[in-house]
Amino acid sequence: MPKVEHENIDNLNAVLTVTLEKSDYEPKFKTELNKYRKQANMKGFRKGKTPASVLKKMYGKGVFADVINEMLQKELYDYLTDNDIKILGQPLPAPDQEPQDFDLKTFQDYVFKFELGLAPDFEVEGADENTTFEKMVLEPSDEMIDEDLQAARKRSGERKAVEDKIIDNDMVKLEVVELKGDTPKEGGLTSEFSLLVGQNTYEDLQQTLSDKKQGDKLKVNIHQIEEGRDEDYARKYYLNLEDGDDREFNDEFEATIKEVTRIAPAELDQAFFDQTYGEGEVSSEEEAREKISEQIKGFYNSQAEALMSRDIQEKLLELNTMDFPEAFLKRWMKANNEEVDEETVEKEYESFEKNLQWSLIRNKLVARFEIEVNNDDIVEAARRRIRQYFGGQAMPGMEQIIDSTAQRILQDQKQVEQLYEEVLTDRTFEVLIEKVNVAEKPVSLDEFEESVEAAQAANAPAAEEEE
């Protein structure tokens, strides 16, 4: 039988030496070569009758390498499993391992040495009720509810013509005439277009419009209507010129305000309630305000839990420090990506080690709390990812599209593994929040947003480095 020798260099590094003798691999090699013989269909020989010497010359070295590699991997991982040795990454050939030149003329014993990076042995501290974390709690103000309700009414409202002065979000229909000096240009361009007054409108024009109403006139620079619009856009959408119409024109136009329309908020009736909150869910303004309050609480509660999860992660990393086989891990990082150079490894190692530390902590917690992820969880995670493309909610009738798109995602094994990791991590934090002591801290909207901005700023440098 193959022989495996285990030598601990220190608490973090070990060497496994695997010896494969002739009697270990020769029978399997002959069996595998014979399989080739039965299948071989070579010119000059009947099928299955190709001489072993010919096959050995043509395919022997490849078959032999496969046999040795398969036996080697089996011995390595059987030994690690049987002896409950927890490693980081995968075994790496020892630096002093000489290349093996498989000689099929003279079978011999082969010795392979592998370095191991040993995973630290620890029990997670801080994942119980003796550790306290703050969770921000935001109580929606009347102003926040008013703004949300008004926004919903506007989304469901209709545009109606108005005769008072123009304000933001009004739609203004302009009739423009090309000028020469202060008077209309003879044979000049005329056109009509609509403009939504808002943040994209040039500041000077927006200021001028704020003092105007239907029927008023003003001068406009046709190239300074909306920010980010180029010459082609001005010709096509403001002046309605056909493609290929390359006539020249002056910048200055006289504009007449033909119409101003403004969204009239929807009435607070049952049709509005059913359309906005679901049929039969709300039947009065008071119930609508309660619904909005719940939605706002849910939104900020999710963010608050995400912030607390980050705090929990940082605390567990702080409480569960561990040593790693740095030299081995840097070798492993390079072995897994040949395009990575030494400088990149050095730059990324600290972040890599922190991620590895958290991965080990999380895996311990998964085992301790018996956290599981099944196929239904992964399928729902895929659906949730698709819903995010639609702002987190699917419009009526779109569930079929979401399901079919999710199924396509689930055909990609890499994406399935990614979804599994996401769900497992989310579920781990859900359990942790139940296990630790949570102290609720009432905050204002400004305080909440400041905390979110601080968290984003703290993560920004790491994100930039990854890019």
Buried (B, 14 or more C-beta within 10 A) or exposed (E): EBEBEEEEEEEBBBBBBBBBBEEBBEEBBEEBBEEBBEEBEBEEBEEEEBEEEBBBEBBBBEBBEEBBEEBBEEBBEEBBEEEEBEBBBBBBBBEEBEEEEBEEEEBEEBBBBBBBBBBBEEEBBBBEEEBEBBBBBBEBEEEBBEEBBEEBBBEBBEEEEBEEBBEEEBBBBBBBBBBEEEEBBEEBBBBBBEBEBEEEBBEEBBEBBEEBBBEBEBEBBBBBBBEEBEEEEBBBBBBEBEEEEEEEBBEBBBBBBEBBBBBEBBEBEEEBBBEBBEEEEBEEEEEBBEBBBEBBBEEBBEBBBEBBBBEBBEBBBEEBEBEBBEEBBBBBBBEEEEEBEEEEBEEBBEEBBEEBBBEBBBBBBBEEBEBEBEEEBBBEBBBBBBBEEEEEEBEEEBEEEBEEBBEEBBEEEEBBEBBBEBBBBBBBBEBBBEBBEBEEEEBEBEEBBEBBEEBEEEEEEEEEEEE
